[in-house]
Amino acid sequence: MKEMYDVLIIGAGVVGCSIARELSKYKLKILVVEKGEDVASEGASKANSAILHAGYDPVPGTLKAMLNVRGNEMYDELCKDLDVPIKRTGSLVVAFSEEEVKELYELFDRGIKNGVKGLSLITKDMVKEIEPHINDTVVAALYAKTAGIICPYGYTIAVAENAAQNGAEFVFNSEVIDIKKNGDFFIVKTHKEEFYSKYVVNAAGLYSDVINNMVGAKPFSVHPRKGEYLILDKDQGYLARTVIFQVPTKMGKGILVSPTVDGNLLIGPTSEDIQDKEFKATTREGLNKAITVAKRSVDKFDVRKTITQFTGLRATPDTEDKDFIIGESDVKGFINAAGIESPGFTAAPAIAEMIRDILKDAGLQLIEKVDFNPKRKPVIRFTELSDEERNKLIKENPAYGRIICRCETVTEGEIIDAIRRPVGAKSLDGVKRRVRAGMGRCQGSFCGPRVVEILARELNISPLEVTKHGRNSNILTAETKKFLLEKAAEVLKKEVYENA
């Protein structure tokens, strides 16, 4: 019989990876199966607002409310252990009319019921003191001290690395196509192979309904809610100190203006319910809407300084209460962590704790490891080092003296480390998400070829095998000389044929 896992987790987004890390504290065989080529490479974990929500928005008594507040409280210690940058910037929900001020009072009351700390209603003058560049039309705001910003894919990668350090296994490029219950265990089939596990946790994001229905559990559905974003250059980052929301609607928290942990300015998201779970294109209409609405809050940003745009898809549950779908299904041993839309990222560590407890109640034996290591190996960030530290590092390893990405000052040493780490980078985007090579003004135009070269060397593959994001996204198709010779031969053959 094949190897038996205690828990198999489907999906390597922030929820799946957080569950894997939480369970890696115990003497268990854990496997994470992901259809993409990397963690945080497919769904909402790589494309969202990068915000740690305070917790005033969810309806009191819901899983969203409880897990949002608990998750927010957990991040400081987690980010310290995992060496992930975090900034407790606070957030503002701004009102531009007395009618909207009434909404602020409702949000304040909701936040108090949810147990949110550091909430206050503030006047226009106080708003302007916090945010000097906010528009003069602001009337008042709800200030949430505990809100913050983070890099969502950077955090997910860190969680996955630490889970792997503690024994969790990861399999990529493995889309689940069938699940069968066989007595007291599951057979999980992918295009490549089958896996056996006593328990299965469904953290498949937008496809969590497909996975749930595959095993024959009571059906539910989730649909994509599309949000379009713009990222502006770092010289625009000064325009926002906090996360600036507008009064939310039934479609979500609205279009925001926010700094990023790396110093850029983020604008978005729009909110549009769609049916296609793979439609991630940006549109002129969507981006124009994001810009127009954002200018209601801060109108001084220069849209010409946009360096990239992207679309995120949120997994919105088609249930009456729109709450997270978390719990053991009617198929014993099959656990859902589904419909995890906003504030799902903030709630992820708390969701992991909840899934742990559900598994325990379902019969999983949890024996703590004495050797669990909560800390990830620190990441060397060359731009943050002093000149003395840089010189010392370069003497120890000359690769840190070679700048590959000039926009973000990323060295060859950092890229090599990103590839060699647990659950390391295997593609151009994998490197990009870990060290920001290609995320600057030129978006990889100059450093891309060098990164391809380093990936090929480190992974011991041909440059022709290096991809942008796995699957059929190869950067190169043929060697230039060989390609030109083949084309010349075709032309010569055609001329000979025509003159015959």
C-alpha positions in Angstrom: 0.0 0.0 0.0 1.1 3.6 -0.7 2.3 5.9 2.0 -0.5 7.1 4.3 -0.7 10.7 5.3 -2.5 11.8 8.4 -3.8 15.1 6.8 -3.8 16.1 3.2 -4.5 19.8 2.5 -5.7 20.9 -0.9 -4.5 24.4 -1.8 -1.3 26.2 -1.0 -2.7 29.7 -0.4 -2.4 31.5 2.9 -5.1 29.4 4.5 -3.7 26.0 3.3 -0.2 26.9 4.3 -1.3 28.3 7.7 -3.1 25.1 8.4 0.0 23.1 7.4 2.2 25.1 9.7 -0.3 24.8 12.6 -0.4 21.0 12.2 3.3 20.8 11.8 3.5 21.5 15.6 2.3 17.9 16.1 3.6 14.4 15.2 1.7 14.1 11.9 2.4 13.3 8.3 1.1 16.3 6.4 0.9 16.8 2.7 -0.1 20.0 0.8 -1.3 19.5 -2.8 -1.3 22.5 -5.0 -2.3 22.8 -8.7 -0.1 25.8 -9.3 3.7 25.8 -9.5 4.3 27.5 -6.2 2.6 28.6 -3.0 0.4 31.8 -3.4 0.7 31.4 -7.2 -2.9 30.9 -8.3 -5.5 32.5 -6.2 -6.4 35.4 -3.8 -3.2 35.0 -1.7 -1.1 36.5 -4.4 -3.5 39.3 -5.5 -5.3 41.2 -2.7 -5.3 44.4 -0.8 -2.4 43.3 1.5 -4.2 44.6 4.5 -4.6 43.3 8.1 -8.2 44.3 8.8 -9.1 45.5 12.3 -12.4 43.7 12.4 -15.1 46.3 12.6 -16.7 45.4 9.3 -17.9 41.7 9.7 -21.4 41.1 11.2 -21.1 40.3 14.9 -21.4 36.7 15.7 -20.1 35.4 12.4 -17.0 33.4 11.8 -15.7 36.3 9.8 -16.0 38.6 12.9 -14.5 36.2 15.4 -11.6 34.9 13.2 -10.8 38.4 11.9 -10.1 39.8 15.4 -8.3 36.8 16.6 -6.2 36.6 13.4 -5.2 40.2 13.6 -3.9 39.8 17.1 -1.7 36.9 16.1 0.3 38.6 13.3 2.9 40.6 15.3 4.3 37.4 16.9 4.0 35.4 13.7 5.8 38.0 11.6 8.6 38.3 14.2 9.1 34.5 14.2 8.8 34.2 10.4 10.9 37.3 9.6 8.1 39.0 7.6 7.8 42.8 7.3 4.6 44.2 8.9 3.5 47.8 9.5 0.7 48.7 11.9 -0.3 51.8 10.0 -3.9 51.9 11.2 -6.8 52.5 8.9 -9.4 55.2 8.2 -12.9 54.8 6.9 -13.6 58.3 5.6 -17.0 60.0 5.3 -17.8 62.8 2.9 -21.3 63.7 4.1 -23.4 63.6 7.2 -25.3 60.7 5.8 -22.1 58.7 5.6 -21.1 59.7 9.1 -24.2 57.7 10.3 -22.5 54.7 8.6 -19.4 55.3 10.7 -21.3 55.1 13.9 -22.8 51.7 12.8 -19.3 50.4 12.0 -18.0 51.7 15.3 -20.8 49.9 17.2 -20.1 46.7 15.2 -16.4 46.9 15.9 -17.1 47.3 19.7 -19.4 44.2 19.6 -16.6 42.3 17.7 -14.1 43.1 20.4 -11.9 45.4 18.2 -9.5 47.5 20.2 -8.3 51.0 19.4 -11.4 52.2 17.6 -12.3 55.9 17.6 -14.5 58.3 15.6 -12.4 61.4 14.7 -13.1 64.8 13.2 -12.0 66.4 10.0 -9.1 68.2 11.6 -7.9 64.9 13.2 -8.1 63.1 9.9 -6.0 65.9 8.2 -3.4 65.6 10.9 -3.1 61.8 10.3 -3.4 62.1 6.5 -2.2 65.5 5.3 -2.9 64.7 1.6 -6.5 63.6 2.0 -9.1 65.7 0.2 -10.7 68.6 2.0 -14.1 67.3 1.3 -13.7 64.7 4.2 -16.1 65.3 7.1 -15.1 62.6 9.6 -13.6 59.1 9.9 -13.5 55.9 11.8 -9.9 55.3 12.9 -8.8 51.7 13.6 -5.4 51.6 15.3 -4.8 47.8 14.9 -5.1 47.7 11.1 -1.9 47.2 9.2 -0.2 46.3 5.9 1.8 43.2 4.9 3.1 41.4 1.8 0.5 38.7 1.3 2.5 36.3 -0.9 5.7 37.0 1.1 3.9 36.0 4.3 2.4 32.9 2.7 5.8 31.8 1.4 7.3 32.3 4.9 4.5 30.2 6.5 5.1 27.4 3.9 8.8 27.5 4.5 8.4 27.1 8.2 5.8 24.3 7.8 8.3 22.5 5.5 11.1 23.0 8.0 8.9 21.2 10.5 8.2 18.3 8.3 5.2 19.2 6.1 5.5 18.1 2.5 4.4 20.1 -0.6 3.5 18.8 -4.1 3.0 21.3 -6.9 1.7 21.2 -10.4 -0.8 18.7 -9.1 -4.5 19.5 -9.8 -6.9 17.3 -7.8 -9.2 15.6 -10.3 -11.0 13.0 -8.0 -11.4 12.1 -4.3 -12.9 8.9 -3.1 -13.6 7.8 0.5 -12.3 4.2 0.9 -13.3 2.9 4.4 -11.4 5.0 6.9 -9.2 6.9 4.5 -9.3 9.0 1.3 -7.8 8.4 -2.1 -6.9 11.8 -3.6 -6.1 11.6 -7.3 -4.2 14.2 -9.4 -3.2 14.1 -13.1 0.2 12.7 -11.9 -0.5 10.3 -9.0 -2.7 9.2 -6.1 -2.3 10.1 -2.5 -3.8 8.3 0.6 -4.8 10.3 3.7 -6.9 9.7 6.8 -8.2 13.3 6.7 -8.6 15.9 3.9 -8.8 19.6 4.4 -10.3 21.6 1.5 -8.6 25.0 1.3 -8.9 25.3 -2.5 -10.1 28.9 -2.7 -12.3 29.5 -5.7 -12.4 25.8 -6.4 -13.3 24.8 -2.9 -16.9 24.1 -4.1 -15.6 21.9 -6.9 -13.4 19.9 -4.4 -16.3 19.6 -1.9 -18.7 18.4 -4.5 -16.1 16.0 -5.9 -16.1 14.0 -2.6 -19.9 13.8 -2.5 -20.4 16.1 0.4 -23.4 18.4 0.8 -23.0 20.8 -2.1 -22.3 24.5 -1.9 -21.0 27.0 -4.4 -18.6 30.0 -4.5 -18.3 32.5 -7.3 -15.5 34.9 -8.2 -15.7 38.5 -7.2 -13.3 40.4 -9.4 -11.2 43.4 -8.1 -8.9 45.5 -10.2 -5.9 47.3 -8.7 -3.1 49.7 -9.7 0.3 50.0 -8.1 2.1 53.3 -8.4 5.8 54.1 -8.2 7.5 54.6 -4.8 7.6 58.3 -5.3 3.8 58.3 -4.8 4.0 56.4 -1.6 4.1 59.5 0.6 0.5 60.3 -0.3 -1.0 57.8 2.2 0.3 56.9 5.7 -2.6 54.7 6.6 -5.1 52.5 4.8 -7.8 54.9 3.6 -11.2 53.2 3.0 -14.4 54.8 2.0 -17.8 53.8 3.5 -18.3 50.2 2.5 -21.2 48.8 0.4 -22.8 45.4 0.1 -20.2 44.5 -2.5 -17.3 45.0 -0.1 -15.0 47.5 1.6 -14.8 49.6 -1.4 -11.9 51.2 -3.3 -9.0 52.2 -1.0 -5.8 54.1 -1.2 -3.0 52.5 0.8 0.8 52.5 1.2 2.5 49.1 0.7 5.2 47.6 3.0 7.6 48.2 0.1 6.8 51.9 -0.2 4.5 52.0 -3.3 1.0 53.3 -3.4 -1.9 50.8 -3.9 -5.3 51.8 -5.4 -8.3 49.5 -5.7 -10.1 47.1 -5.7 -13.2 47.4 -7.9 -15.8 44.8 -7.1 -17.6 42.9 -9.8 -19.3 39.5 -9.6 -18.3 37.2 -12.5 -18.7 33.5 -13.3 -15.3 32.7 -14.9 -12.9 31.5 -12.2 -9.9 32.1 -14.4 -10.7 35.6 -15.7 -7.9 37.7 -14.4 -7.6 40.4 -17.1 -7.7 44.1 -16.2 -10.0 46.3 -18.2 -9.9 50.0 -19.1 -13.3 50.4 -17.5 -12.3 48.8 -14.2 -9.1 50.7 -13.9 -10.7 54.0 -14.7 -13.3 53.3 -12.0 -10.6 52.5 -9.5 -8.8 55.8 -10.3 -12.0 57.9 -10.3 -13.3 56.6 -6.9 -9.8 56.7 -5.3 -9.5 60.4 -6.2 -12.5 61.1 -4.0 -10.1 60.2 -1.1 -6.8 61.4 -2.4 -6.6 63.3 -5.7 -3.0 64.2 -5.7 -1.6 60.9 -7.1 -0.2 60.9 -10.6 -1.7 58.0 -12.5 1.1 58.3 -15.0 3.4 56.8 -12.3 1.5 53.5 -12.5 4.0 50.7 -12.8 1.6 47.7 -13.0 -2.0 46.7 -12.7 -3.5 43.4 -11.6 -6.8 41.6 -10.9 -7.6 39.6 -7.8 -10.5 37.1 -7.6 -12.2 36.7 -4.2 -14.0 33.4 -3.4 -17.4 34.7 -2.5 -19.8 32.1 -0.9 -23.2 31.7 -2.4 -24.9 31.4 1.0 -27.5 33.6 2.6 -25.2 34.8 5.4 -22.1 35.1 3.1 -20.0 33.8 6.0 -16.9 31.5 5.8 -17.7 27.8 5.3 -15.6 26.1 7.9 -16.3 22.7 9.4 -16.4 18.9 8.9 -18.7 18.0 6.0 -21.2 15.2 6.1 -18.4 13.0 4.7 -16.6 12.1 7.9 -12.9 13.2 7.9 -13.4 15.8 5.0 -13.0 19.3 6.4 -13.9 22.5 4.6 -12.1 25.9 4.8 -14.1 27.4 2.0 -15.6 30.7 0.8 -12.7 32.5 2.5 -13.1 36.0 1.0 -12.1 39.2 2.9 -11.1 39.3 5.7 -9.7 35.9 4.9 -6.0 36.8 4.8 -6.2 38.5 8.3 -8.2 35.5 9.6 -5.9 32.8 8.2 -3.9 32.0 11.3 -7.1 31.9 13.4 -8.7 29.7 10.7 -5.7 27.3 11.1 -6.3 27.0 14.8 -10.0 26.3 14.2 -9.3 23.6 11.6 -6.8 22.0 14.1 -9.6 21.8 16.7 -12.1 20.5 14.2 -9.7 17.7 13.2 -9.1 16.9 16.9 -12.9 16.6 17.4 -13.1 14.4 14.3 -10.6 12.0 15.9 -7.2 13.1 14.8 -4.7 12.5 17.6 -2.5 15.5 18.3 0.8 14.8 20.0 3.0 17.9 20.3 6.5 17.8 19.0 9.2 18.8 21.4 11.4 20.0 18.5 8.9 22.2 16.7 10.8 25.3 15.5 8.5 28.4 15.1 11.2 30.5 13.6 12.1 30.7 9.9 15.7 31.2 8.9 16.1 35.0 8.6 16.1 36.5 5.1 18.9 38.7 3.9 17.5 41.9 2.4 20.5 43.7 0.9 18.8 47.1 0.7 18.2 47.2 4.4 21.9 46.5 5.4 24.4 49.2 6.4 27.5 49.7 4.3 29.5 47.9 6.9 27.1 44.9 6.9 27.1 44.8 3.1 30.9 44.8 2.8 31.2 42.0 5.4 28.5 40.0 3.5 30.2 40.4 0.1 33.5 39.2 1.5 31.8 36.1 2.8 29.8 35.5 -0.4 30.7 37.6 -3.5 27.3 36.8 -5.0 25.8 39.5 -2.8 28.1 42.0 -4.5 26.4 41.5 -7.9 23.2 43.6 -8.4 20.8 41.8 -10.7 17.7 44.0 -10.3 18.7 47.6 -10.2 15.2 49.0 -9.7 14.8 47.1 -6.3 18.5 46.6 -5.6 18.3 42.8 -5.5 21.5 40.8 -5.5 22.4 37.5 -7.1 23.0 36.1 -3.5 19.4 36.9 -2.6 18.0 35.2 -5.7 20.2 32.1 -5.1 18.9 32.0 -1.5 15.3 32.3 -2.7 15.8 29.3 -5.0 17.6 27.1 -2.4 15.2 27.7 0.5 12.6 25.2 1.6 9.7 25.4 -0.9 12.1 27.5 -3.0 11.4 29.5 -6.2 11.3 27.5 -9.5 10.1 30.2 -11.9 10.6 33.9 -12.7 7.5 34.9 -10.8 8.6 32.7 -7.9 11.8 34.7 -7.6 9.8 37.9 -8.1 7.5 37.1 -5.2 10.3 36.3 -2.8 12.9 39.0 -3.5 11.1 41.6 -5.7 13.4 41.2 -8.7 11.2 42.5 -11.5 8.8 44.5 -9.3 10.3 47.9 -9.9 9.8 50.6 -12.5 11.0 48.5 -15.5 9.0 45.4 -14.4 11.9 43.0 -15.1 12.9 44.3 -18.5 16.6 44.4 -17.5 16.9 41.8 -14.8 14.6 39.2 -16.4 17.3 37.5 -18.6 19.8 37.4 -15.7 17.2 35.8 -13.4 16.5 33.1 -16.1 20.2 32.4 -16.3 20.4 32.0 -12.5 17.3 29.8 -12.3 18.7 27.5 -15.0 22.0 27.2 -13.3 20.6 26.6 -9.8 17.9 24.2 -10.9 20.3 22.4 -13.3 17.9 22.8 -16.2 18.1 24.4 -19.7 17.2 28.1 -20.0 14.6 26.8 -22.4 12.9 25.1 -19.5 12.6 28.2 -17.3 9.1 29.5 -17.0 7.4 32.7 -15.9 4.8 30.9 -13.8 4.9 27.2 -14.6 2.9 25.2 -17.1 3.2 26.6 -20.6 4.8 29.9 -19.8 8.4 29.3 -21.0 10.4 32.4 -21.4 12.5 31.2 -24.3 11.5 28.9 -27.1 14.8 28.2 -28.9 18.5 29.1 -29.1 18.8 32.2 -31.3 21.6 30.8 -33.5 19.8 27.5 -34.1 16.5 29.3 -34.7 18.1 31.6 -37.3 19.8 28.7 -39.0 16.5 26.8 -39.2 14.7 29.8 -40.7 17.5 30.4 -43.2 17.3 26.7 -44.2 13.5 27.1 -44.7 14.0 30.1 -46.9 16.7 28.4 -49.0 14.6 25.3 -49.4 11.7 27.4 -50.6 13.8 29.3 -53.1 15.3 26.1 -54.5 11.8 24.6 -54.9 10.4 27.7 -56.6 13.4 27.9 -59.1 13.3 24.2 -59.9 
